Amino acid sequence: MAGMDVMIPDLFELDQKLSTEETLIRDTVRDFVNDKFLPIVADHYEAGTFPMDLIAQVADMGLLGMHLEGYGCAGTSGLAYGVASRELERGDTGLRSLVSVQGSLAMFPIWKWGSEEQKQEWLPRMAAGEVIGCFGLTEPDHGSDPSSMKTTARRDGDDWIINGSKLWITNGTIAQVAIVWAQTDNGIRGFIVPTDTPGFEAREIKQKMSLRASATAALFFDDLRIPESLRLPDAIGIGAPLGCLTEARFGITFGVIGSAIACFEAARSYMGQREQFGRSLASFQLSQQKFADMLTDISNASLQSFRLAEMKAEGRATAVHVSMVKRHNVRAAIDTARTARSMLGANGISLEYPVIRHMMNLESVLTYEGTEEVHTLVLGQAVTGISAFRG
Amino acid sequence: MNIVVCVKQIPDPANPYSLDPETHYLNRPHEQVLDDTDRYGVEVGLQLAAVDEGTVTLVSMGPAGNMQGVRQALAMGADKAIHIDDAGLKGSGALTTARILAAAIQQTGFDLVVAGTESTDGYTGVVPQQLAELLGVPALTFAKKVDVDGSTITINQQTATGYNVVTSELPAVVSVTAGVVEPRYPTFKGIMAAKSKPVETYSASDLGITDTSSGQSTVSVTDATEREAGEKIEDDGEGHLRIVEKLQELKVV
C-alpha cells in the first residue's frame, strides 16, 4: 500500500501482534493520512481551520465509532482503534481528536447509556458522519473537578430546562449534537442536545496556539428546553462521563505515539541530511544520545499501550492502568517533540516540518482528558490508598 | 457483468527486497501486501460491476501467506477470490503465470478481465497480453479510461504523446494504468467482512495443468549501476541562467 514510505520505529515488533484485519485498518488510515491529510495540514494549522471536506471520507472508511458494535459501526477491536488513533495523530492531534470525540465521547455514551430508540436515531447518522457530536463536561470554573459543575438541568413537566456553560469543547462549533452533562436534583445526568435547539450557543475559541487544526468552542445554554426522551436513561452520576473519558484516553495513549513518531522521523531525516563542521549532524554524540532517548520513549510508550489494549480486551484494564499510560505516553511524546524541535534548529519552528505543530498540540493533550497532575495523583492514590485531591 | 480482476500479493516495498542467492527468486515473506498497481484494477472492476449489479472475482497466483493482500482487495468490495498456490510454480515466468491465470479464469467464466499493466515486483509487463491470447479474446492495453456500453468496451490507451481510442466487443482483457481511477480506501466494515468472503484455493493440477516448467531460468543477477550524481548549481544570483543553459543543452527548451 502507499504507506510504504513511512518508517515506524518498532524495535519490539509490536505491530507483528496485529491481526490481518488490524494491519489492514492501520494501513488504510496510514494511506489516507499520507495521501489526503499531510499535504494540507500545515495550511489549515496556520489558518486555524479543520479540513471539513475530509469528514465524509473519514466516515466512509468507518473511523467514527469504529470500536462500537452495531448501529452502523464497524465493531473493530480496541487494538484496531488504538493503531488507527496512532496513524491519525501521526497526521495531527486535531484529526485524531475529531475521531476520539465523535467515537468515544459523543457516540459511546449513547451506545452505553442510551435507550434503544436513542441508539437507533443517533448512532447510524453519527457513524456516517452526517451528525457530528461534541462532549460538554468541562466548565470555565470546573476542569479537573467536574463533580462541582455549575450547569443545571431542572425538570419542568415532561421537559428539562438546562442553564450554564461549557468550555474547551472540541468539535463544539461544527457539531449537530452535544452530549451535555448537568446537575439535577438527583445528581449528574447526561443529555443529548441538538445544537439547533433554541437557547444553545457555540462560540469558537480564537487565539489558540495549540490544536489549531481543530474546532474548539465555548457552549452556552440559556433556558434550553429539551424533552425527557433526550436524557440518557442509564447515565447516573459522575461515573458516566468519567467512563467516557477512560474510553477516549485509551485512544489517546496510542495517538500521542503517532505524534512522537512523526517528530522522531522528521529529526532522523533532518539530522541524516544536514551537515555542520563537515559532518552529518547524525554523527555527533549529542545527536545520538537524543535519538536513543527518543527511541526509548517511543518504545516504552508502545509497550504500555499494546499491553493496555490486551488488558482492555480481557476486561481487566482499570482507570488506574489508563491513568498510568496516558500520563506516561503524553510525557514521552512531548519530550520527544521538544527534543526533535531543538534538533531541527531554526527549521524546528517552521510549519514546513511537522515538529512544532505536534509540540504545540501536545501541550493540549498534556492537559485535556485528565491533566498530568491528576493522573499523577490517581497513581499516588492507587499506591497509598489516600486521595490527595478528593475530600 | 462477470468481471475478473487479476491481483498479486507482493512483499511490502517499504522493506528491502532480497533474492535467493541460488535460484535468484524473490524471497517472499508470510505477510505480503496488495500490489499498489492492482488497486486501480480492483477499482475499475468495482465501478463497472456497480452499473449492472455484476460480480467481481479476484484471481491471484503465488504463495498464500496470511492472504493480507487478497483480503485487502476483498475489503475494497470484491465478491470472492480464486487463489492458486502451488510450490511447483515457484519462480514461474510470465507465460506460465498467464497459463495458470487463464485456466482459472476460463473455469470461473468472465465477460471482462481487468489487470494492472505490470506488477511492482516482477515488472515483466506482458501477462495481460498473454492472458488475452490464451483466452482467445482481444487485449486492450494501457487504459487510462475504461467505458463499457452493453457488450462494447472502449478505452483511452495511453501513448507517449496522448491516447488512442480503442474499442472491442466483450469478452476482452483490459490492462489499466495507475491513474485510470482513484482507488477507494477499504472500509473497516469491508475489512471485517472480508474474513468471511469465499476464497477458493487450487493447485496447478486442479486446473488441469501438469507442466509448470517455466521454460526459462535466471542465469545471473547484477545490481543496476548507480546513477551518477547530478550537477549542483550554487545560486549566486545568476543560477537561473545556468539552469536555462543546461536545459538548452539538453534540448528540453
Interface residues (C-beta under 8 A of the other chain):
Chain A: M1 A2 G3 M4 D5 V6 M7 T20 E21 T23 L24 I25 D27 T28 D31 F32 Q57 D60 M61 G62 L63 M66 A74 G75 T76 A80
Chain B: D12 P13 A14 E31 V33 L34 D36 R39 N66 M67 Q68 R71 Q72 A75 Y185 P186 T187 F188 K189 I191 M192 A194 K195
